[in-house]
Amino acid sequence: MKQTLTQSDYQILAQALDVAARRGAFGAGDMAAVGQLHLKVIQILNQFTPESPKEPESPKEPYIKD
């Protein structure tokens, strides 16, 4: 069976990386790699959340029909 990660899995992974880094679980030499991995996880999470539709801009001056 093929295993996949869900949005919840990625959220847990991002939180775990953040907590572990704050608690000193990684050495200074590891921080760059951990930071890059965290960034990738956040980018994947951003793909899960659809962008909200942008509202059309209202005209700066009211349109007056002569």
ROPA-499145 format. One record per residue (C-alpha): x, y, z; residue in three letters. Coordinates in pm, whole numbers, padded with zeros to 5 digits, always signed. Each point is the difference from the previous one (the first is absolute). Example, Ala and Ser with C-alpha at 12.3 -4.5 7.8 and 13.67 -1.06 7.14 Angstrom:
ROPA-499145
+01230-00450+00780ALA+00137+00344-00066SER
***
This chain:
ROPA-499145
+00000+00000+00000MET+00129+00344-00095LYS+00049+00232+00297GLN-00082+00368-00031THR+00027+00297+00231LEU-00306+00205+00081THR-00024+00370+00074GLN-00017-00087+00369SER+00321-00205-00031ASP+00182+00297-00153TYR-00129+00230+00276GLN+00128-00240+00267ILE+00335-00028-00176LEU+00040+00379-00020ALA-00091+00036+00370GLN+00237-00280+00101ALA+00289+00158-00189LEU-00074+00338+00157ASP-00025-00135+00356VAL+00311-00216-00037ALA+00201+00295-00135ALA-00112+00227+00285ARG+00088-00265+00257ARG+00351-00042-00137GLY-00044-00348-00149ALA+00211+00093-00301PHE+00360+00113-00007GLY+00112+00318-00169ALA+00121-00195-00303GLY-00341-00158-00043ASP-00207+00317+00019MET+00034+00098-00368ALA-00126-00339-00118ALA-00280-00002+00256VAL-00100+00353-00100GLY-00011-00096-00367GLN-00214-00305+00079LEU-00234+00214+00212HIS-00034+00247-00288LEU-00088-00283-00242LYS-00264-00133+00239VAL-00153+00349+00034ILE-00005+00038-00379GLN-00182-00332-00032ILE-00249+00109+00267LEU-00064+00321-00193ASN-00097-00212-00302GLN-00276-00160+00209PHE-00165+00332+00082THR-00160+00153-00307PRO+00045+00369-00054GLU-00306+00200+00085SER-00155+00160-00305PRO+00103+00359-00037LYS-00277+00253+00008GLU-00021+00220-00307PRO+00144+00341+00055GLU-00256+00273+00028SER+00054+00307-00213PRO+00189+00275+00173LYS-00252+00259-00114GLU-00369-00078-00036PRO-00113-00055-00355TYR-00242+00270-00104ILE-00201-00060-00314LYS-00098+00318-00180ASP
***
